[in-house]
Amino acid sequence: MSETTLKKFYTVMLVLVLIVGFLGLRYIGATEKAPVLATDFSVYDSQVTWRDVEYGTMAVKLNDQQVTLAIAADQPRRRLGLSEVEELPENYGMIFVFPTEEPHGFWMKQMNFSIDIIWLDSNKEVVKLMSDVAPETFPTTFGAEVDSQFVIELNAGVIEASGIEFGQEIDFELPFD
């Protein structure tokens, strides 16, 4: 092959790679689900404020036990979680809402009390349970081995008291899409 033919070949190949790459990025962007934005507090049952951060809440029934869950549906609230909260009131918890079902690991960074953690898939079915996770377990990460879209944190002992089990569906409706 002549040098001119090789240059043309490499130029054509480079253009093809760029086109395929561009189309691939457009496809990835088009299929990516938009993040949940839930900062309109008029859609919530009520609100709670922890660490000067406002959370909308919703009521959820865990078998026969009614709990109020603060909703962490955006990245800043999910990142904070229950860190630095002094204590969790009885029958309160937090639900972390993620835009997609994938592994979501949790740790006990800056936690002041033990909690129970429930991981749910996109069908709201329990895929992992952990009871009495202590602050001293930090920096260990929990739950990253399962795909989940929702994670509920509750006071330690609630899983046992409510009888929540692996595979069970927890029925709730988010106050937003």
Secondary structure, DSSP 8 states (H G I E B T S, - for coil): --HHHHHHHHHHHHHHHHHHHHHHHHHHHHHS--------GGGSSEEEEETTEEEEEEEEEETTEEEEEEEE-SHHHHHHTTTT-S---TTEEEEEEEEEEEE--B--TT--S-EEEEEE-TT-BEEEEEEEE-GGGTT--BSTTSEEEEEEEEETTHHHHHT--TT-B-----S--
